[in-house]
């Protein structure tokens, strides 16, 4: 299993023409999308020891990188 694919572009989030995250961003205000990204960082940090281990830390980093990029665009 390619862990990069599972963290960055899992198949179940890319079933249509656009990736799920792009759809979420398109319907939320910039502030709400920032909160969504922040919340996902918290979620993956919260549970990493008890559920997903290293993969959850990688998912947190992925959402944190998205949050940083989102803030840099403002």
C-alpha positions in Angstrom: 0.0 0.0 0.0 1.3 3.4 -0.9 0.9 5.4 2.2 1.3 8.7 0.4 -1.8 7.9 -1.7 -3.8 6.9 1.4 -2.9 10.2 3.2 -2.9 12.7 0.3 -5.4 11.4 -2.2 -7.5 8.4 -1.0 -9.8 7.0 -3.6 -12.9 7.4 -1.5 -12.5 11.2 -1.5 -12.1 11.5 -5.3 -15.1 9.7 -6.8 -16.4 12.6 -9.0 -14.9 15.3 -11.2 -13.3 17.1 -8.2 -11.8 16.0 -5.0 -14.0 16.2 -1.9 -11.8 18.9 -0.3 -12.1 21.1 -3.3 -15.9 20.8 -3.1 -15.9 21.7 0.6 -13.7 24.7 -0.1 -16.0 25.9 -2.9 -19.1 26.0 -0.6 -17.5 27.4 2.5 -16.4 31.0 3.2 -12.6 31.4 3.6 -13.0 31.6 7.3 -15.2 28.5 7.6 -12.7 26.6 5.4 -9.9 27.7 7.7 -11.8 26.3 10.6 -12.5 23.1 8.8 -8.8 22.6 8.1 -7.9 23.5 11.7 -10.5 21.1 13.1 -9.1 18.3 11.0 -5.6 19.0 12.4 -6.9 18.8 15.9 -8.8 15.6 15.1 -5.8 13.7 13.8 -3.5 14.9 16.6 -6.2 14.0 19.2 -6.5 10.4 18.1 -3.1 9.4 16.6 -1.9 7.3 19.6 -5.2 5.4 19.9 -6.3 4.9 16.3 -4.2 5.7 13.2 -0.6 6.0 14.6 1.9 7.5 12.1 -0.7 7.7 9.4 -2.8 10.1 11.5 0.2 12.3 12.1 0.8 12.4 8.4 -2.8 13.3 7.8 -2.5 16.1 10.4 0.6 17.4 8.6 -1.3 17.3 5.2 -4.1 19.4 6.7 -1.7 21.7 8.3 0.1 22.3 5.0 -3.3 23.0 3.4 -4.1 25.5 6.2 -0.7 27.2 5.8 -1.2 27.5 2.0 -4.8 28.8 2.5 -3.5 31.5 4.9 -0.7 32.4 2.6 -3.3 33.1 -0.2 -5.2 35.6 2.0 
